[in-house]
């Protein structure tokens, strides 16, 4: 009997997920807000040292993605969707790039019901992973190893001993912050969001990440400055 209802359950899960995703009203408006939210997420996560990302992990990061309000809903079949930003560290100067917009999507099957919105932070230890995202759809766990990241000062001393994954993932929900498993989730460049944010049709993620002097909204500058404050170049 349950099997007969599964297609309808899947459809309900997908429709609920899509209904939770905000619709763009004006070009650039949502992107500016999303960049500002990413800055706020970083500030709030790093405000409490005992519950933050270990500074040594941030200092050695090659790239960081901040995806506010990732929506996960489901009934038997669950779906996940979110839009955020990705910044890469320049290998020579150590400076952080301008943000390029990305989306995260994923799904899972099991006896689950409900809806949840979380902030997600991904810390990349490999430039190869960033190249994979820029060049096309990138699946966490399949194209690069991903693991729940260590949290707080207590993890600082042990960081070097067990950091073996290419990407470390974090999630914050209702004030709680912890490492989270995101295997199977797909990251993809959001070209439309980039074009709207930079007011430049056709701009590519590669151009954004490699540009040292790009005309960008104030939210991009604020985000870069905030990231530089917490993730210092070695």
Beta strands, then each sheet from edge to edge (+ up, - down):
strand 1: 63-88
strand 2: 100-124
strand 3: 138-139
strand 4: 146-148
strand 5: 167-173
strand 6: 176-179
strand 7: 186-189
sheet 1: 1+ 2- 5+ 4+
sheet 2: 1+ 2- 7+ 3-
sheet 3: 1+ 2- 5+ 6-
end
